[in-house]
Amino acid sequence: AKLIRVPTLSSKFVRFFQGRIPDADIIIATAWETAYPTVKLSEKKGKKIYFGQHYEIWDLWNNEDFWKEAEKIEPTQNRLCFAMSDIIPEDPLIRKFKKLVDKTYKLPLKKITTSSWLKELIEEKFGERVEGLIPIGNNFDTFSLKSIQNKKQNQRKKVLMSYRGVKWKGDEDGLRALKIVKEKHPEVEVIMYGQSQNSNIPEWIKFYRRPLDEELRKLYCSADIFVFPSWIEGWGSPPMEAMACGT
């Protein structure tokens, strides 16, 4: 199939940019912001699909008070993400943002998701049918042990952690855990990678800024342990990539 990527567009200006989008068989919205302009496009642009890759209520995921509120609604830990959909924020801006995200699930778009919890959330909380579940796969041409004959464990253990720079990615929790490990096992080598290095990262952590895929593959292959401290993910690819590289 021929794939054409379209940049994020404003639903206010659909009539202006519609002529620039080629007619197609299928058109896919890949984030909540893209769902609104997609639904306004003419039928010539293809069958309309909404590919949900997360419940994109970032302001709620980032705020620990909302997590505590969710715990009051739903005591079962693995269902806190469902409870988040029931929270009505007091802050008018956050409330407006959440309403915009929630409304996308009611738009007349065929829905597919990356993970079972997203499928359950959309069907259970928003009463919408999810047509299919498509977990994100791993590209073994990029992440694998293809150039290593026999991976061996390091005598001096090497720990690798992703650093995302967003609170709900659990960076602070990961750093606290690694500090405890380093105190008990000072010989452990700790490596971290991410978009940018924060000032609170200790000097004993070697940081790789924006590694390319080949460099990231080497980091995965060199590590004994991979740490992924996110509080929630739509579908977290890094642990799968690390496992493919024998971590």
Disulfide bonds with the S-S distance in Angstrom:
none
